[in-house]
Every structure is written in C-alpha cells, then in structure tokens.
Amino acid sequence: MEQEQEYLTFVLNDQEFGVDILCVQEIRVCSSVTPLPNKPSYIKGVINLRGIIIPIVDLRQRFGLAPLEYNKQTVTIILRTQDIQKPMVVGIVVDAVSEVYKFNKKSVRKAPDFGNEIDNCFVKGLVDVDNKLIILLETQTLLNQDELYNFKQAQPSSVV
C-alpha cells in the first residue's frame, strides 16, 4: 500500500506551494496585527488567537518577493509544528488558498541542488499536477525558530 499525504496548497506570486495539512490549524481572513519593534520586515506582528499570541509572517516577503497590498483573497494560514518537544504556532500570510491534494510519496520529486548560492531549505519536494509544478514546503524548517527569526533577509526578487 502506497503512503499518501495531504497538502493544502496556496498561491504566492502565481506559483503554487503546499504544506502538510496535518500542520494546518486553521485558515483565517487577513486581519490587523499588533506590530512589534526590532524585527525582520517579513514578521508583520502578532495576533491573539483564543489566548495564544501568534507571530504573523508575510511568506511573500520571507521568500524575498516584493510585498503586495492585501486584498479579499489574501489569507493567513495558522500552522502548528508537530514537534511535541518544541511546539510552535505561526501564521503565514499568502496571496490565496488553492486546494487540498493527496500525493503518494513516489510522486514527490526531490528539489534540484543549487549549491550554496540558493537556499532551498524550505523545499521538501516538487509534484507535477496537470502540467504545473507545485512546490511542497518543509513545514518543520519553515516554522523553525532559528530560521524564522534570522535577521538575514533575502532581497526582493521577481521569481521564487
């Protein structure tokens, strides 16, 4: 029996990305955040979600893309790590939510190695769906506190 895993996909800059659905706590419309001082620009601030203070990350900016005005389709996906030892909850702001897909492990292709010049630490793999590539993100790395709060920020670019 082949192992299958479900992914919630979303759009950033016309590119579709996916995160493990088991890490998705909820999807929320974009709302106001409380800004914090002395933080990377991609961290928009924090929200109080039922008594839990959650950092909100603009994933577009985190990936070095130019920021966009938020609109009706812009959403915040609340992600929770599955690490019981070091649990973390983070909201990621994305352009729009796309679909939920189920992929078997054999259909996930490894991302090419770009050497030290391009950081692909967030990329778990790539999947071809209807002649388009979906980039699957490694949620554990994406939510890693050391990576998330690293002040070295990518410069805006036009391509992911």
Order of alpha helices (4+ residues) and beta strands (2+ residues): beta-beta-beta-beta-beta-alpha-beta-beta-beta-beta-beta-alpha-alpha
